Amino acid sequence: MLSFDESAALFEQARASVAGGTSSNVRYAEAPAPLFFERAEGPFLYDVDGNRLIDYVIGNGPAFLGHAAPAVNGPVAASLANGQSIAGQHRGEIRLAEKIKALVPSAELVRFSVTGSEAVHGAIRLARGYTGRPKYLKFEGQYHGWLDNTFISTKPGLNEAGPRETPAPVLMSRGQAAHAVDEAIIAPWNDVEALARTLERQGREIAAVITEPAMCNAGVIPPKPGYLQAMRELATKAGCVLIFDEVITGFRLGLAGAQGRFGVTPDLSVFAKAVANGFPLSVIAGKRAIMELVEPRGQVVHSGTYNGNITAVTAAIATLDALSADPGAYQRLEQHGERLMAGIRASAKKHGEPLLVQGYGSIFCTLCTEAAAVHDFRDVAATDGNRTAQFAGALARHGVRTTARGVWFLSMAHGDAEVDATLAAVDKALADLGRSR
Ligand code: PMP
C-alpha cells in the first residue's frame, strides 16, 4: 500500500500561501487527497513520497501522447529561443489552422485561445452575434468551463434541479452573477423529445445549442444512436447555432473528433486539452459565415494576450503531426482501453461489487451502481458517488491514479504492461473496497 504523507504535509504547507492549497477547485476532489508530484513521464506520475502511479487522469485529458512526450517537447524546446508571446502573427498559426481544417469536418475557419472555458465563451458570443438571439441551451450535467455564463447545472442538487424533462438552471458557485440563469435553458441529454419540445417552445430566443458530443463530465455517456443527428436537425429547424464542445472528445475519440466519429457536423466546435498535449491552447472552429464575424466589420470581439502564442502553437502542430503520422495508434489505444474495461468488469464480478464500466477505449467511467447503463445526468446522480470516489482512493493506494468521479483517461503511452499492472491493482482495490462495506 502506498502512503502519501509528504503530499499531505505539503498540502498543509501550501494552504498557508496558496488559497485553499490548490489552483483549481476541481483538485479538491482528487482521490485519496490532493497529491504533489515531482514529475510526469509517459503514462506515469512520480510523487513527492517516492511513489510511481500509473496515471489515468493525465491532466484531466491533455497529455494524450503521454506526459512530456518527446515528439512535442522537442519542437517546443527548439522554439523557445524564438520567443513566446509576440502580439503578432507567425507562420505557425497558419500551419496549425490548415491542419485543423484538414482534420475537422466543421472547421472552415479557426481561432486560437488558451483555455476551454474562454473558447466556449467565444463560441457562444459568436452564436449570439450571428443570430441576434439572447439565450443558449445546455444540457444538465455537462461542463463547459467555470465562467459565469456557462457554469450552470453541471452538478445540480436534485432538490433544486426541477423536473427531469424541464430542468431548472442552477448556479454552481457562490459569487456567480445571478442573471446567468436567465440566459441558460437546460434540457436533459439523450432525450430527443424533450429537446424538440424545448426548442418548439423557446427556440426563437435560443442562439446556440451547446453539447459535449459524448458526455464526459458526468460518467462517460455515448449519445444514443441517432441522437446527435436529431439534435442537428432540430437546431437547424429552430435556427440555432449547434456548438460541439469537443474539449475532451477532440482528437481523443478520433483524429476528426466526436463529430467525425459520429458523422454529425456542428456549426461551431471548441477544442482544447489533447490538441496540444498539455500546453495551453484552445480552438474555436466553424462555419465561415459565423467565424468571420470576428473580422472588424463583424464586430464580434475575441481577444487574448496569449492567443496563438508560439509555444502552444508549436506544441499543437507537433501533437497533430504525431497523431496523424500513426493512424493505427487510435486502434491500439481503443484495444488497450477495451481490455482494461473488460478486466475491470470481470474483477468487479469476482468481488461481488456492483460496478458499471461504460464508455470508449480512450475514455471510460467506473461508477458504483447496480444499473446496467447510464444515459444522462439524473442516471449518474443516482449512482453511489461516495463509493466511486472510495474506489479511486483505493486504486491510488495500489499505484493507479483515476479521477474521483470515476472517469479514466487513457493516453497513447499506456501499453499492455500498464494495462496488466492496472488490472492487478484493480483486483486489490476492489478487495479493499469489499472489506469497507
Ligand atoms: N468543456 C469541457 C467539455 C471540459 O471538459 C472542460 C474542462 N474539463 C472545459 C470545457 C473547460 O476547459 P478549461 O478547463 O481549459 O477552461
Residues whose N, C-alpha, C, O or C-beta is under 5 A from the ligand:
A	BS01	PMP	T115 G116 S117 E118 Y143 H144 G145 E212 D245 V247 I248 A272
